[in-house]
Amino acid sequence: MTSSLPRVSIIVPARNEARNLEIVLPLLPDVHEIIVVDGHSVDGTAEVARRVRPGVEVITQTRKGKGNALVCGFEHATGDIIVMFDADGSADPDEIPRFVEALVQGADVSKGSRYMLGGASEDLTFHRNLGNRGLNLLTNILLGTRHSDLCYGYNAFWRRILPSLELPAADIPGAEGQMVWGDGFEIETLLTCRMAENRLHVVEVPSVELPRIHGESNLNAITDGLRVLRTVLDERTKRWGRRRRSTGVTTTPVTVAASMPAAERAESIGR
C-alpha cells in the first residue's frame, strides 16, 4: 500500500486453527501487517501461520477467549485501520477493501451485516438466526441504534478510537488462564455497546458469512447468547449516560447504513 493510504492491520484470533490457516492466510491481501493471535494452540497453529504466510506476526494471547485474543491483537497493532478477521474460513478476504473504503469515506467503524442487501450466511441455523434477530432487536431498543446484525465478528475501525472503548487490557493481572468480562464471545456486543455510547459513526457493510472449513466452532448458541444478553443489559444499566472521558477522539452522531433504503446502502459503500 502506498504511503498516502491508511495502513491496515488484520487481526486473526486462532485457537487450534492450523488446518484452516493453511487455506485462509494465503488469501489475505498484502497489507501493513497481519497479526495471528494464538490461543495456546496444541496443533501447530503458530508454526503453520509462519510457514504459509511469511512475514506474518504471531503473538500469544494473555488469557483465554476470543475477546482477549482480539484485544491482544489490537494493542499490538500499529496500522491506522484494524480489521477483525476469523481464522475458520467464515470470512471472505475479498470483502476487506469494502470495509476499508467505508472508513476512508468517513465512518469510524465499518460493521459487517449478513442481513442487509448483498449480505447472507451459509452457516446460520434456524435457531441461531432467530436468537440473533431477537438479541439485535433488543439491543437496538436499549441502545437507540439501528443495526441489522449484532452478533457478527467481521468488523473494522480506526485504531484511534480504541481508548474510548475501554476494553479489558491484555495485561490485567489474575490467576493463570482466568477470564475477565469481555474476554469471551461477548466481545462483539461489548464493542457495539461502547461504540454506541461514544456516538461513533458506524456504517454497516454487506457481508456473506461462509461455512467453517475444518473443525467445529467454539461457539455455544445458548451460553454465549446469554453472555450477549447480559452484556447488553449490563452496559445499558451501568455505563449508558456516563460522562464521556476526553480521549481526543472526534465522534459524530450514530449514522447506520441500515437506516437508508437497501439499494442506497449497498451503493453508498461501493458494493
KAVEN-V444922 format. One line per field, one symbol per residue. ss: DSSP state (H for helix, E for strand, - for the rest). psi: psi as a letter, one per 30 degrees, with the letter a starting at -180 (. if undefined). burial: I if it has 9 or more other C-alpha atoms within 8 Angstrom, else O. A space follows every 50 residues. Layout:
BEGIN
ss = ???
psi = ???
burial = ???
END
This chain:
BEGIN
ss = -------EEEEEEE---HHHHHHHHHH-----EEEEEE------HHHHHH HH----EEEE-----HHHHHHHHHHH----EEEE--------HHHHHHHH HHHH----EEEEE------EE----HHHHHHHHHHHHHHHHHH------- ----EEEEHHHHHHH---------------------HHHHHHHHHHH--- -EEEEE-EE-----------HHHHHHHHHHHHHHHHHH------------ ------HHH--HHHHHHH---
psi = klfflkkkkkkjkkjhgeeefeeeeffkljaekkjkjkhhlgggeeeeee efikfkkklklfblleeeeeeeeeffkflekkkkkkfggfkjfffeeeee eeeefflekkkkkfflkfllkgfkleeeeeeeeeeeeeeeeefglhkfje ikgjlllkfffeeffhljkfgklllkfkklkffaffeeeeeeefeeeghl jkkkkkkjklkkelakkfkjeeeeeeeeeeeeeeeeeffkfkkkkjfgkk llkkjkffflkeeeeeefgg.
burial = OOOOOOIIIIIIIIIIIIOIIIIIIOOOOOIIIIIIIIIOIOOIIIOIII OIIOOIIIIIIIIIIIIIIIIIIIOOIOIIIIIIIIIIIIIIOOOIOIII IIIOOOIIIIIIIIIIIIIIIOOOOOOIIOIIIOIIOOIIOOIOIOIIII OIIIIIIIIOIIOIIOOIOIOOOOOOOOIOOIIIIIIIIIIIIIIIIIII IIIIIIIIIIOIOOOOOOOOOOOIIOIIIOIIOIIIOOIOOOOOOOOOOO IOOIOIIIOOOIOOIIOOIOO
END
